[in-house]
């Protein structure tokens, strides 16, 4: 107060007021830039092509431009041409004569259509009316009218909304012959005719606790190739622990009881039991598949043999150490194990779920992905489980199979790059003979490939954190034909004053392992200033969290870049124990989740600060959601002198799963160590806990337990509760999501003082 009084006397009230106004104006300008960065994607134009493949299997069309100037191009890779598919002015004139007024916009008044009459005409919609255009004469006529009921008959419907769980809604599944939609109603299986919309009930014994359709919505029903049978699961939840979901916003408070997902949340508790049935849609006869005797197994249906002779599924043990690929006879339900994959630590669930590639057309071979040598690679097997040959090997992981060209004898797959840039993702190919392994794509960064049905060509969309996306047309061998689209980022550089984020490499606490991350600076960065620091964290063995493409689809990573514009240095890093770098790198977390991860983050912060004096390590914040919420609080409690402000959303107590922690009875010390409840007394900094009360993935009760632990330890905290909101933010609603992001912004501004 004495210093403030002295300053007032020395400078005078007018000067002090002027300084205050200048500071307020600067903050206002920074906040305006923050909100622009929150709309980062809207400042990027182009760099994306959505191909619609045509009947020849190689040509395609795509739309480009805004509604005001839409152009639809046809690309023929065989002659390497790209031409407008429609002549805009004659089309608009012909349409105006039918509409009796000018169509909207200046370009094409539609951006999608369907070929009809053997690709000699197209059908499109303008102003809620359907029209048919003859491509040779540009004659336009109104399409035969369909009632809303007739239109809706042909569209798959939602059959089960899984809210409040963070999973896709269950949709009807269309049969291969297009005659029936498989659906769910009142816990039972139904069919709906695409011809007359009539419904047929196939089962009558489904109940809430033992329902048809399973848990996985992608897809939940599998039609046989001849459309005569349906394979699906029936899941018994009756032994599973339930937790209350309170409807606080009802005039009279009501309580529902929802199932948890044992193994992820309430470790050691009973899990659901899964049965597979095959149902004949004509007779209604059902056959129960023999899934084995192992208790608490997870079942994933892979699909049918091309001739419908067998149904394939995966059976994963609860401890994630053993998975079987099993084939079942649809007539009897008897099953045979084709192959078994085991590990001493844990199987990566993401790899397991896509371990079997689509079966070969001959029905005699399949591709299998395995980390048996420490890196995920491809193996070719016959249907009796005999290894024909290994196809790939090396110090890199295969991520997924993109395409198989049986006729030419090639497998195309996405994989990690050489170890100089281990997180780059490239398209590779290898022959079915196991030789000629070749990297097909070139530019550094991440590549996404879309193959033509003919397997002769593909679209290569690639970018990096500092390089905007480009879409190229290439032959299957990688030969560049033409560039179709390049992102225009002029608005980013002019209006947002954007500059490329900084990719960095530091050492883990073992002083040997390289860790990779990305650092963001304010738009008006001055290396002579001091900036508070914010870290975004999500320490999870199942994946990669650091962005490696130009535009992240994760809203929290988008906010991380926006927060930098407020006057922060922000960063994100993947520590040991995360995915994408091989089994040894990921297995650091096995039975030890929460033991080494925060130490790697502290080491990262120290190394970044040592080389960057503009980073103020006396003002450091950290935030994350779900697993990141757990990691945030863990950082605040294990390194209380390093992290000063934390925002932990949705999972503060424990985010460990049986998949990588082992069963609690086998690893009690590890589970006890990983809990944040026991170290609540370590808290020193400012802490904000955030949770939705209808969260089933990570129950709200966990936050209440953490709150009680902080109270017992006498530690102050802040709490933000979202009534009746689930775990997944995308299911929240705009108001709640925006409110949460605003709370994060305010908390860091108020307590880190940028």
C-alpha positions in Angstrom: 0.0 0.0 0.0 2.9 2.4 0.8 4.4 1.6 -2.7 1.1 2.2 -4.4 0.6 5.5 -2.5 4.1 6.6 -3.4 3.5 5.8 -7.1 0.2 7.8 -7.1 2.1 10.8 -5.7 5.0 10.4 -8.0 3.0 9.9 -11.2 -0.3 11.5 -10.5 -3.8 10.1 -10.8 -4.1 10.9 -14.5 -1.0 8.9 -15.5 -2.1 6.0 -13.3 -5.6 6.0 -15.0 -3.9 6.2 -18.4 -1.7 3.1 -17.6 -4.8 1.3 -16.4 -6.7 2.0 -19.6 -3.7 0.9 -21.7 -3.4 -2.4 -19.8 -7.2 -2.9 -20.2 -7.0 -2.2 -23.9 -4.1 -4.7 -24.3 -6.1 -7.3 -22.4 -9.1 -6.7 -24.5 -7.1 -7.0 -27.7 -5.6 -10.3 -26.5 -9.0 -11.7 -25.6 -10.3 -10.7 -29.0 -7.4 -12.7 -30.5 -8.1 -15.6 -28.1 -11.7 -15.9 -29.4 -10.5 -15.7 -33.0 -8.1 -18.6 -32.4 -11.0 -20.6 -30.9 -12.5 -20.4 -34.4 -9.2 -21.5 -35.9 -10.8 -23.8 -38.6 -13.0 -21.0 -40.0 -9.8 -19.1 -41.2 -8.7 -22.1 -43.3 -10.1 -22.6 -46.8 -9.4 -25.7 -48.9 -7.0 -28.6 -48.2 -9.8 -31.1 -48.2 -11.3 -33.4 -50.8 -14.3 -35.8 -50.2 -14.2 -38.2 -53.2 -17.4 -39.8 -54.5 -16.2 -42.8 -56.6 -17.9 -43.5 -59.9 -18.9 -46.7 -61.6 -15.5 -47.3 -63.3 -13.8 -47.7 -59.9 -11.2 -45.0 -60.5 -12.9 -41.7 -61.5 -14.6 -39.6 -58.8 -16.2 -36.2 -58.3 -16.0 -33.7 -55.4 -17.3 -30.3 -54.6 -15.2 -27.3 -53.8 -15.8 -23.7 -52.7 -18.4 -21.9 -50.5 -22.1 -22.0 -51.1 -21.7 -18.8 -53.0 -19.3 -20.2 -55.6 -19.6 -24.0 -55.4 -17.9 -26.0 -58.2 -18.1 -29.7 -58.7 -15.1 -31.3 -60.4 -14.8 -34.7 -62.1 -11.3 -36.3 -61.8 -10.3 -39.1 -64.1 -6.9 -40.5 -62.8 -6.4 -42.7 -65.9 -5.9 -39.6 -68.1 -4.9 -37.4 -65.2 -7.7 -34.9 -65.8 -9.7 -32.5 -63.6 -12.6 -30.7 -65.2 -15.9 -29.1 -63.9 -18.6 -31.8 -64.1 -21.3 -29.2 -64.8 -21.4 -26.1 -67.0 -22.7 -23.6 -64.4 -24.4 -21.0 -66.4 -26.5 -23.3 -68.7 -27.5 -25.3 -65.6 -28.5 -22.2 -63.7 -30.5 -21.0 -66.6 -32.3 -24.3 -67.1 -33.1 -24.5 -63.4 -34.4 -20.9 -63.3 -36.9 -21.8 -66.0 -38.2 -24.6 -63.9 -38.1 -22.7 -60.6 -39.5 -19.5 -62.3 -36.8 -17.5 -60.4 -33.1 -17.3 -60.1 -31.6 -20.1 -58.1 -29.6 -19.1 -55.0 -25.9 -18.1 -55.0 -23.7 -17.6 -58.0 -22.2 -21.0 -58.5 -23.9 -24.3 -58.4 -26.9 -24.2 -56.1 -26.1 -27.7 -54.7 -22.9 -29.5 -53.6 -24.1 -33.1 -53.8 -26.1 -35.3 -56.1 -26.8 -38.9 -57.2 -26.1 -40.4 -60.6 -29.2 -41.9 -62.2 -30.0 -43.6 -65.5 -26.6 -45.2 -65.7 -24.6 -42.0 -65.1 -26.3 -40.2 -68.0 -28.3 -38.0 -65.6 -28.1 -36.7 -62.1 -30.6 -36.0 -59.3 -30.1 -33.1 -57.0 -32.1 -31.0 -54.5 -32.6 -27.3 -54.5 -35.1 -25.4 -52.3 -36.3 -28.8 -50.9 -37.3 -30.0 -54.3 -35.6 -32.8 -56.3 -34.7 -32.4 -59.9 -33.2 -34.6 -62.7 -30.7 -33.1 -65.1 -29.9 -34.8 -68.4 -26.1 -34.4 -68.8 -26.2 -34.4 -72.6 -28.9 -31.8 -73.1 -29.1 -30.0 -69.7 -32.8 -30.5 -69.8 -34.1 -30.3 -66.2 -37.3 -31.8 -64.9 -38.8 -32.3 -61.4 -38.1 -35.8 -60.0 -41.1 -38.0 -59.3 -42.3 -36.8 -55.9 -41.8 -38.9 -52.8 -43.7 -38.3 -49.6 -41.8 -37.7 -46.4 -42.8 -41.1 -45.3 -41.4 -42.7 -48.4 -38.1 -40.7 -48.1 -37.8 -41.6 -44.4 -38.3 -45.3 -45.2 -35.0 -45.4 -46.9 -33.0 -43.6 -44.2 -31.5 -45.5 -41.2 -32.9 -44.4 -37.9 -31.5 -44.1 -34.5 -32.6 -47.1 -32.5 -30.9 -46.5 -29.2 -29.4 -43.2 -27.9 -26.6 -44.1 -25.6 -26.6 -40.7 -23.7 -25.2 -40.2 -21.2 -22.4 -42.6 -22.2 -19.8 -41.1 -24.6 -20.3 -43.6 -27.4 -22.1 -43.3 -30.8 -25.8 -43.8 -31.0 -27.0 -47.1 -32.3 -28.3 -46.9 -35.9 -30.3 -49.3 -38.0 -28.1 -51.6 -40.1 -29.1 -52.1 -43.8 -29.0 -55.7 -45.2 -26.7 -56.3 -48.2 -29.7 -56.8 -50.5 -31.2 -53.5 -49.3 -34.5 -55.0 -48.3 -34.4 -54.7 -44.5 -33.1 -52.5 -41.7 -32.1 -54.3 -38.5 -33.1 -52.2 -35.5 -33.7 -52.4 -31.8 -36.8 -51.5 -29.8 -37.7 -52.2 -26.2 -34.5 -54.3 -25.8 -35.4 -56.6 -28.7 -34.4 -57.1 -32.3 -36.7 -55.8 -35.1 -36.7 -55.6 -38.8 -38.1 -52.7 -40.9 -38.9 -53.1 -44.5 -37.4 -50.6 -47.0 -40.3 -51.5 -49.3 -43.3 -50.6 -47.2 -41.9 -49.6 -43.8 -43.6 -52.5 -42.0 -41.8 -53.8 -38.8 -41.3 -57.4 -37.9 -40.3 -58.4 -34.3 -37.6 -61.1 -34.3 -37.1 -61.6 -30.5 -39.3 -61.2 -27.5 -37.1 -62.1 -24.5 -35.0 -58.9 -24.3 -35.2 -57.0 -21.0 -33.4 -54.0 -19.7 -30.8 -56.0 -17.9 -30.3 -58.6 -20.6 -30.8 -56.8 -23.8 -30.1 -57.5 -27.5 -27.6 -55.4 -29.4 -24.6 -55.4 -27.0 -22.6 -52.4 -26.0 -20.5 -51.6 -29.1 -22.4 -49.5 -31.7 -19.9 -49.9 -34.5 -21.7 -52.0 -35.8 -24.0 -53.7 -33.4 -25.5 -56.1 -36.0 -23.7 -58.1 -38.7 -25.7 -59.3 -41.7 -24.6 -62.5 -43.5 -23.5 -61.9 -47.1 -26.8 -63.4 -48.5 -28.9 -61.2 -46.1 -30.6 -64.3 -44.6 -29.0 -64.1 -41.1 -28.1 -61.6 -38.5 -25.3 -62.0 -36.0 -25.4 -59.9 -32.9 -24.7 -60.0 -29.2 -27.0 -60.2 -26.2 -25.5 -58.7 -23.1 -26.3 -59.7 -19.5 -25.9 -56.8 -17.1 -27.6 -58.3 -14.2 -24.5 -58.9 -12.1 -22.9 -55.5 -12.9 -22.7 -52.7 -10.2 -25.1 -49.8 -10.7 -24.5 -46.2 -9.7 -27.2 -43.5 -9.3 -27.7 -40.7 -11.9 -29.6 -37.9 -10.2 -31.9 -35.7 -12.4 -31.4 -32.5 -10.4 -33.2 -30.3 -12.9 -36.6 -32.0 -12.7 -39.2 -30.2 -10.7 -39.2 -33.3 -8.4 -35.7 -34.8 -8.3 -35.6 -38.3 -9.7 -32.9 -41.0 -9.7 -32.0 -43.5 -12.4 -29.6 -46.3 -11.9 -27.0 -46.7 -14.7 -24.4 -49.5 -15.2 -20.8 -48.8 -14.9 -18.1 -50.4 -17.1 -16.2 -52.7 -14.7 -12.5 -53.0 -15.4 -12.2 -49.4 -16.3 -13.9 -47.7 -13.4 -14.9 -49.9 -10.5 -11.9 -52.2 -10.6 -12.4 -55.7 -9.5 -16.2 -55.5 -9.7 -18.3 -58.0 -11.8 -18.5 -57.2 -15.5 -21.2 -57.9 -18.1 -21.5 -61.3 -19.8 -21.8 -61.4 -23.6 -23.5 -64.0 -25.7 -23.5 -64.2 -29.5 -26.5 -65.4 -31.4 -27.2 -66.0 -35.1 -30.8 -65.5 -36.1 -32.4 -66.6 -39.3 -34.7 -63.7 -40.4 -37.2 -66.0 -42.2 -37.7 -68.7 -39.6 -36.8 -66.7 -36.6 -34.6 -69.6 -35.5 -31.7 -68.6 -33.3 -28.4 -70.4 -32.8 -26.3 -69.6 -29.7 -22.5 -69.4 -30.5 -20.1 -71.2 -28.3 -17.9 -68.4 -27.0 -15.9 -70.6 -24.5 -15.8 -70.8 -20.8 -13.6 -67.9 -19.8 -15.4 -65.5 -17.4 -15.5 -61.8 -17.9 -14.3 -61.9 -21.5 -14.9 -59.1 -24.0 -16.4 -60.2 -27.3 -16.0 -58.3 -30.6 -17.7 -59.6 -33.7 -15.3 -59.4 -36.7 -17.7 -60.4 -39.5 -18.6 -63.2 -41.9 -16.6 -65.3 -44.2 -17.2 -64.0 -47.8 -19.3 -67.1 -48.5 -21.2 -66.9 -45.2 -19.8 -70.3 -44.0 -18.5 -69.0 -40.7 -18.8 -66.0 -38.4 -15.6 -64.7 -36.9 -15.2 -63.0 -33.5 -12.5 -62.0 -31.0 -12.5 -63.1 -27.4 -10.3 -60.9 -25.1 -9.6 -61.9 -21.5 -10.4 -59.4 -18.8 -6.7 -59.0 -17.9 -5.9 -58.1 -21.5 -3.2 -60.7 -21.8 -4.8 -63.1 -24.2 -7.0 -62.7 -27.3 -8.5 -65.5 -29.4 -9.7 -65.3 -33.0 -12.6 -67.7 -33.2 -14.7 -69.0 -36.1 -18.3 -70.2 -35.5 -20.6 -72.4 -37.6 -23.8 -70.5 -38.1 -25.8 -73.7 -38.4 -24.8 -75.3 -35.1 -23.0 -72.5 -33.1 -20.0 -74.7 -32.6 -16.7 -72.8 -32.7 -13.0 -73.3 -33.3 -10.1 -71.2 -32.2 -8.1 -70.1 -35.2 -5.2 -68.4 -33.4 -4.3 -67.1 -29.9 -2.2 -64.1 -29.2 -0.7 -63.7 -25.7 1.5 -61.2 -23.9 3.2 -60.9 -20.5 2.0 -57.3 -20.0 -1.1 -56.1 -21.8 -2.6 -56.0 -25.3 -3.3 -52.6 -26.8 -7.1 -52.6 -27.1 -7.0 -50.3 -30.2 -4.8 -52.7 -32.0 -6.9 -55.7 -30.8 -10.1 -54.2 -32.2 -8.6 -53.9 -35.7 -6.2 -56.8 -35.5 -8.0 -58.8 -38.2 -8.1 -57.1 -41.6 -11.1 -57.8 -43.9 -10.9 -61.4 -45.0 -9.5 -62.1 -48.5 -12.1 -62.8 -51.2 -11.0 -66.4 -51.5 -12.0 -66.9 -47.9 -8.7 -68.8 -47.3 -6.4 -66.1 -45.8 -6.5 -63.2 -43.5 -4.1 -60.5 -42.2 -3.3 -60.4 -38.5 -1.6 -57.5 -36.6 0.6 -58.4 -33.6 3.1 -56.7 -31.3 4.7 -60.0 -30.5 8.2 -58.7 -31.3 7.6 -55.3 -29.6 6.3 -53.5 -32.7 2.9 -53.9 -34.3 3.4 -55.8 -37.6 1.5 -57.7 -40.2 1.3 -61.5 -40.5 -0.4 -63.5 -43.2 -2.4 -66.6 -41.9 -4.6 -69.3 -43.4 -8.0 -70.0 -41.9 -6.7 -72.9 -39.9 -4.4 -70.5 -38.0 -1.2 -71.5 -39.8 1.3 -68.7 -40.4 1.9 -68.4 -44.1 4.5 -65.7 -43.7 5.4 -62.5 -41.9 4.9 -59.5 -44.1 6.5 -56.5 -42.3 9.2 -56.1 -39.7 11.3 -53.2 -38.4 11.5 -50.6 -35.6 8.2 -48.9 -36.5 4.5 -49.7 -35.8 1.9 -50.6 -38.3 -1.2 -48.6 -37.4 -3.9 -50.0 -39.7 -4.4 -51.7 -43.1 -5.7 -49.2 -45.7 -6.3 -51.5 -48.7 -5.6 -54.9 -50.0 -5.1 -55.5 -53.8 -5.3 -59.2 -54.0 -5.1 -59.2 -57.8 -1.9 -57.2 -57.9 -0.6 -58.8 -54.7 -0.1 -55.7 -52.5 -1.1 -54.7 -49.0 -1.2 -50.9 -48.3 -1.0 -49.8 -44.7 -0.5 -46.8 -42.5 2.6 -46.9 -40.3 5.0 -44.9 -38.2 8.0 -43.4 -40.0 11.7 -43.8 -39.4 12.9 -43.1 -35.9 14.2 -39.6 -36.7 10.5 -38.6 -36.7 8.7 -41.4 -34.9 5.3 -39.8 -34.9 5.1 -39.1 -38.6 2.5 -41.3 -40.4 3.1 -42.6 -43.9 1.4 -44.9 -46.4 3.5 -48.0 -47.1 3.0 -51.1 -49.2 4.4 -54.6 -49.1 3.8 -57.6 -51.4 1.8 -60.6 -50.2 5.1 -62.5 -50.7 6.6 -60.5 -47.8 9.0 -58.4 -49.9 9.4 -55.0 -51.5 8.4 -53.1 -48.4 8.2 -49.5 -49.7 7.3 -46.1 -48.2 4.8 -44.7 -50.7 4.2 -41.1 -49.4 7.0 -38.6 -49.1 6.4 -35.3 -47.2 7.0 -35.2 -43.5 3.9 -35.1 -41.2 0.8 -37.2 -41.1 -0.7 -38.8 -44.2 -4.3 -40.0 -44.7 -5.0 -42.1 -47.7 -8.2 -42.9 -49.6 -8.0 -45.6 -52.2 -10.1 -45.9 -55.3 -12.3 -49.1 -55.5 -10.0 -50.3 -58.3 -7.0 -50.0 -56.0 -5.1 -48.2 -58.8 -5.1 -44.7 -57.3 -5.4 -42.9 -54.0 -5.8 -39.5 -52.5 -3.0 -38.4 -50.2 -4.0 -35.7 -47.7 -1.0 -34.6 -45.6 0.0 -31.8 -43.2 2.1 -31.1 -40.1 1.6 -28.8 -37.2 3.4 -26.0 -39.1 2.4 -27.0 -42.7 -1.2 -26.6 -43.9 -2.9 -29.6 -45.6 -2.4 -30.6 -49.2 -4.4 -33.2 -51.2 -2.6 -35.0 -53.9 -3.8 -37.6 -56.5 -1.3 -40.5 -56.8 -1.0 -43.9 -58.4 -0.9 -46.8 -56.1 2.9 -46.9 -56.4 3.1 -43.4 -55.1 3.7 -41.6 -58.4 2.3 -38.1 -58.1 -0.3 -37.2 -60.8 -1.6 -33.8 -59.6 -2.3 -31.6 -56.6 -6.1 -31.3 -56.1 -6.3 -28.9 -53.2 -4.0 -26.8 -51.0 -5.2 -25.0 -47.9 -5.3 -21.2 -48.1 -4.2 -19.8 -44.8 -3.9 -16.1 -45.8 -6.5 -15.1 -43.3 -4.6 -17.0 -40.5 -1.4 -15.1 -41.2 -3.1 -11.7 -41.8 -6.0 -11.6 -39.2 -4.6 -14.0 -36.6 -0.9 -13.2 -37.1 -0.4 -16.9 -37.0 3.1 -18.4 -36.9 4.1 -22.0 -36.8 4.1 -23.8 -33.5 7.4 -25.1 -32.2 8.1 -28.8 -32.3 10.5 -29.8 -29.6 12.4 -32.9 -28.3 13.5 -33.4 -24.7 14.8 -36.3 -22.6 12.7 -38.4 -20.2 13.8 -38.9 -16.7 15.9 -41.9 -17.8 18.1 -39.4 -19.6 17.9 -41.6 -22.7 14.4 -41.7 -24.2 13.4 -38.8 -26.4 10.0 -37.2 -25.7 8.3 -35.1 -28.4 6.0 -32.2 -28.0 4.6 -28.9 -29.4 4.9 -25.4 -27.9 2.7 -22.4 -28.7 3.6 -18.7 -28.3 1.5 -15.5 -28.4 0.8 -13.8 -31.7 3.0 -10.8 -30.6 5.7 -12.9 -28.9 8.6 -10.9 -27.4 11.6 -13.1 -26.3 12.6 -10.3 -23.8 9.4 -10.7 -21.8 8.4 -13.3 -19.2 5.4 -15.4 -19.9 3.5 -17.7 -17.5 3.2 -21.3 -18.8 0.3 -23.7 -19.3 0.5 -27.4 -20.0 -2.3 -29.6 -21.4 -1.9 -33.2 -20.3 -3.5 -36.5 -21.2 -1.2 -39.4 -20.1 -2.9 -42.5 -21.5 -1.3 -45.7 -22.7 -3.9 -46.2 -25.5 -2.9 -43.3 -27.8 -0.9 -40.3 -28.9 -2.0 -36.9 -27.5 0.4 -34.4 -29.1 -1.0 -33.0 -32.3 0.9 -33.8 -35.5 -1.5 -32.3 -38.1 -2.1 -28.7 -39.0 -5.6 -28.6 -37.5 -6.4 -30.6 -34.4 -10.0 -31.9 -34.1 -9.6 -32.0 -30.3 -11.3 -28.9 -28.8 -8.9 -28.8 -25.8 -5.9 -28.7 -28.1 -7.6 -25.9 -30.0 -8.0 -24.0 -26.8 -4.4 -24.6 -25.8 -3.3 -22.7 -28.9 -5.9 -20.0 -28.2 -4.8 -19.6 -24.5 -1.3 -18.7 -25.8 -2.7 -15.6 -27.4 -3.7 -14.3 -23.9 0.0 -14.0 -23.0 1.0 -17.5 -22.1 3.5 -20.0 -23.4 1.5 -23.3 -23.8 2.8 -26.8 -24.6 1.9 -30.5 -24.8 4.1 -33.5 -24.6 3.7 -37.3 -24.8 5.5 -39.0 -22.0 6.7 -42.6 -21.7 3.8 -44.9 -21.3 1.8 -43.5 -24.2 1.1 -45.1 -27.6 2.6 -44.9 -31.0 6.2 -45.7 -30.1 6.2 -49.5 -29.7 5.4 -51.8 -26.8 8.5 -51.1 -24.7 7.7 -47.4 -24.6 4.1 -48.0 -23.7 4.7 -50.7 -21.2 6.4 -48.2 -18.8 2.8 -47.6 -17.6 2.1 -51.3 -17.0 1.2 -51.9 -13.3 2.7 -48.4 -12.7 0.2 -45.9 -13.9 0.8 -42.6 -12.1 4.4 -43.5 -11.1 6.6 -42.2 -13.9 4.4 -40.1 -16.1 4.4 -36.9 -14.0 8.2 -37.1 -13.5 8.6 -37.0 -17.3 6.4 -33.9 -17.5 8.4 -32.1 -14.9 11.6 -33.0 -16.7 10.1 -31.6 -19.9 9.1 -28.4 -18.2 12.6 -27.9 -16.7 14.4 -28.6 -20.0 12.1 -26.2 -21.9 12.6 -23.5 -19.3 16.4 -23.9 -19.3 16.6 -23.1 -23.0 13.8 -20.5 -23.1 14.3 -17.8 -20.5 11.0 -16.2 -21.5 9.2 -19.0 -19.7 8.3 -18.0 -16.2 8.6 -21.3 -14.2 7.3 -19.5 -11.1 3.8 -19.3 -12.8 3.0 -22.7 -14.2 -0.5 -24.0 -14.9 -1.8 -27.4 -16.1 -5.2 -28.7 -17.2 -6.8 -31.8 -18.7 -10.1 -33.7 -19.0 -10.9 -37.3 -18.3 -7.5 -39.1 -18.0 -6.0 -35.6 -18.3 -8.1 -34.5 -15.3 -6.5 -37.3 -13.2 -3.1 -36.5 -14.5 -3.6 -32.8 -13.8 -4.4 -33.4 -10.1 -1.6 -35.9 -9.9 0.9 -33.3 -11.1 -0.5 -30.8 -8.6 0.0 -33.4 -5.8 3.3 -35.0 -6.8 5.0 -31.8 -8.0 3.3 -29.1 -5.9 6.3 -26.7 -6.2 6.4 -27.0 -10.0 2.7 -26.7 -10.9 0.9 -23.7 -9.3 -2.5 -23.7 -10.9 -4.5 -26.8 -12.0 -7.8 -27.4 -13.7 -8.8 -31.1 -13.4 -12.0 -32.1 -15.3 -14.0 -35.3 -15.1 -11.6 -37.8 -13.5 -9.6 -36.5 -10.5 -9.3 -39.6 -8.3 -8.0 -42.4 -10.5 -8.0 -42.9 -14.3 -6.3 -46.3 -14.3 -7.8 -49.3 -16.1 -7.4 -53.0 -15.5 -6.1 -53.2 -19.1 -2.8 -51.7 -18.2 -2.8 -51.9 -14.4 -3.5 -55.6 -14.1 -6.4 -56.8 -11.9 -6.5 -55.3 -8.5 -6.0 -58.6 -6.7 -2.8 -59.1 -8.7 -1.4 -55.5 -8.2 -2.9 -54.0 -5.0 0.2 -51.9 -4.3 0.1 -50.4 -7.8 -3.6 -49.5 -7.5 -3.1 -48.0 -4.1 -0.2 -45.9 -5.3 -2.0 -44.6 -8.3 -4.9 -43.1 -6.2 -4.9 -39.3 -5.7 -7.0 -39.6 -2.5 -4.1 -40.7 -0.4 -1.9 -37.7 -1.3 -4.5 -34.9 -1.1 -2.5 -33.2 1.7 0.3 -32.4 -0.8 -1.8 -29.7 -2.5 -0.2 -26.2 -2.4 -1.5 -24.4 -5.5 -4.9 -23.2 -6.8 -7.1 -26.1 -7.9 -10.4 -26.2 -9.9 -12.3 -29.4 -10.1 -14.9 -29.8 -12.9 -17.4 -32.6 -13.3 -20.8 -33.4 -14.8 -23.3 -35.1 -12.5 -24.5 -37.6 -15.1 -21.0 -38.9 -16.0 -21.1 -42.7 -16.2 -17.7 -43.2 -17.7 -16.1 -41.6 -14.6 -18.8 -41.3 -12.0 -19.4 -38.0 -10.2 -18.9 -39.8 -6.9 -15.1 -39.8 -7.6 -15.0 -36.1 -7.5 -17.0 -36.1 -4.3 -14.4 -38.5 -2.8 -11.6 -36.2 -3.8 -13.5 -33.2 -2.3 -13.8 -35.0 1.0 -10.1 -35.9 0.9 -9.2 -32.3 0.4 -11.5 -31.2 3.2 -10.0 -33.7 5.6 -6.5 -32.5 4.6 -7.6 -28.8 5.1 -6.8 -27.9 1.5 -8.8 -25.2 -0.3 -10.2 -26.0 -3.7 -12.7 -24.6 -6.2 -15.5 -26.8 -7.7 -17.5 -26.3 -10.9 -20.5 -28.7 -11.3 -22.5 -29.2 -14.5 -25.9 -30.6 -13.6 -26.9 -33.7 -15.7 -24.0 -33.4 -18.1 -22.2 -36.7 -19.2 -18.6 -37.5 -19.7 -18.2 -36.6 -23.4 -18.1 -32.9 -24.0 -19.5 -33.3 -27.6 -22.8 -34.5 -26.0 -23.0 -31.5 -23.8 -24.6 -28.7 -25.7 -23.1 -25.5 -26.8 -23.9 -23.4 -23.7 -22.4 -25.8 -21.2 -19.3 -26.5 -23.3 -18.7 -22.8 -23.9 -19.2 -22.1 -20.2 -16.6 -24.7 -19.3 -14.0 -23.3 -21.7 -14.7 -19.8 -20.4 -14.1 -21.0 -16.8 -10.8 -22.5 -17.9 -9.8 -19.2 -19.5 -10.8 -17.1 -16.5 -9.2 -19.3 -14.0 -5.8 -19.2 -15.7 -6.0 -15.4 -16.2 -7.0 -14.7 -12.7 -4.3 -16.9 -11.0 -1.4 -16.9 -13.5 -1.6 -13.2 -14.4 -0.5 -13.1 -18.0 
